[in-house]
Amino acid sequence: MLSVIVPVYNAEKYLEKCIESICQQTYRDLDIILIDDGSQDQSGAICDQFEAIDGRIRVFHKENGGVSSARNRGLDVAQGEYITFIDSDDWINPDLLERLMAHIGQADMAVGGYTTVSKAGNVEQKYKDESLTFPEYVCSKFDELYANNFFNAPFAKIYKCNILGTQRFDSSVALGEDFLFNLEYLSKCHEVKTVSAISYFYNCMNVGAATKKLRENDIEQIYFLYQAGRNFLCKYYPNTGESVELEKRFCLNGINLIQLICYSDKSQIEKSKLAKKLLTNDEFIKVCNKDYSLPKRYDIPRKLCANGSWNLLQVFFVIKKKLSTVRGS
């Protein structure tokens, strides 16, 4: 049996499409777990309606605790030998779970591709049908896999319950919890199967879910994630050099946080204090001093971050915001 865990929070606009796509799977032996994480809209009622018409669905209502808390509740009550996660505003093609289950066999994990759905258009991320050994292949191809979001999401993946054991998402982490979860799981694996299916649709049209808010501890968290990736590689593939993709992601995450600080409603003193946490971090300065062939919207602030130029960064992002407003009018 495959347990499908769906964390649900204020997703009434897309929830029915999500649940219907799961119920319509050609792979039928499912334990469908809907975790209503204290929704304030009609999401909880929608879950209950589906539970009444499909005996494979179980609904659990809880106080809001965040997506990691909801996924952990799902793991606690799962009855399947296998686990997969689907976000409540995403959907899947009817053949996805059957194709993933057909490939996992004696492997420890199966990973499929996905399609990002956004206003800018759909973008496919596809893998080949192949077997990846851990740590040799996975770590030697770390940058390629990392760039393709292999490590950064729990969706379009099949996990084995006996390997997961008591492993859970860190509910104290609001950024990069999926990355940390996957690194921990992979450390217990010997073989991962990638599947050419691109039947998962990652929905970036949901403005509410995609809205970025400044969380002050994200500054420490992006550095922690960078170090976690480096430590993972050092432990399991010690002969590898520095990961360009980890450095690039740390750089981009830092630039995005600087932008959020600039646009926040905090006082100038508070903004300066937060920004300098990054702009005085030696590792951040180091990665910003490297040329990643970024678009100018990132390359200019990269250079400013490398020089610790907080005042010029503020000017850059103010101009960027004004230009965006003009173009949108």
Sequence and secondary structure as in RCSB ss.txt:
>XXXX:A:sequence
MLSVIVPVYNAEKYLEKCIESICQQTYRDLDIILIDDGSQDQSGAICDQFEAIDGRIRVFHKENGGVSSARNRGL
DVAQGEYITFIDSDDWINPDLLERLMAHIGQADMAVGGYTTVSKAGNVEQKYKDESLTFPEYVCSKFDELYANNF
FNAPFAKIYKCNILGTQRFDSSVALGEDFLFNLEYLSKCHEVKTVSAISYFYNCMNVGAATKKLRENDIEQIYFL
YQAGRNFLCKYYPNTGESVELEKRFCLNGINLIQLICYSDKSQIEKSKLAKKLLTNDEFIKVCNKDYSLPKRYDI
PRKLCANGSWNLLQVFFVIKKKLSTVRGS
>XXXX:A:secstr
 EEEEEEESS TTTHHHHHHHHHT S   EEEEEEEES SSSHHHHHHHHHHH TTEEEEEE    HHHHHHHHH
HH  SSEEEE  TT EE TTHHHHHHHHHTTSSEEEE EEEE TT  EEE   SEEEETTHHHHHTHHHHHHTTS
SS SBTEEEEHHHHTT    TT SSSHHHHHHHHHHTT SEEEEE    EEEE   HHHH     TTHHHHHHHH
HHHHHHHHHHH TT    HHHHHHHHHHHHHHHHHHHHSSS HHHHHHHHHHHHT HHHHHHHTS     HHHHH
HHHHHHTT HHHHHHHHHHHHHHHHHHH 
